[in-house]
Amino acid sequence: MPPPATLADLPLGATGVLRDLELAPTHARYLMELGFLPGVRVLALAAAPSGDPRVYRVDGAELALRRETARHLMLEQAL
């Protein structure tokens, strides 16, 4: 199985390293203010019963993102 490419692909309980935010500058800036910065470790913590939104732990904070948004947060690929 290939490694997760985006935050939306990250399995629950797994950690990934954020590489890039492929969003409009306004949206990217907002998420960066919340802690979603390139190079930060993100843990996929939980999901709503329907699977969307999901809760991620970033820099000690727990934040919920919809899958549509998480698809635009790219993860580093392990070597």
Rosetta blueprint (number, residue, H / E / L):
1 M L
2 P L
3 P L
4 P L
5 A L
6 T E
7 L H
8 A H
9 D H
10 L L
11 P L
12 L L
13 G L
14 A L
15 T E
16 G E
17 V E
18 L E
19 R E
20 D E
21 L E
22 E L
23 L L
24 A L
25 P H
26 T H
27 H H
28 A H
29 R H
30 Y H
31 L H
32 M H
33 E H
34 L L
35 G L
36 F L
37 L L
38 P L
39 G L
40 V L
41 R E
42 V E
43 L E
44 A E
45 L E
46 A E
47 A E
48 A L
49 P L
50 S L
51 G L
52 D L
53 P L
54 R E
55 V E
56 Y E
57 R E
58 V E
59 D L
60 G L
61 A E
62 E E
63 L E
64 A E
65 L E
66 R L
67 R H
68 E H
69 T H
70 A H
71 R L
72 H L
73 L E
74 M E
75 L E
76 E L
77 Q L
78 A L
79 L L
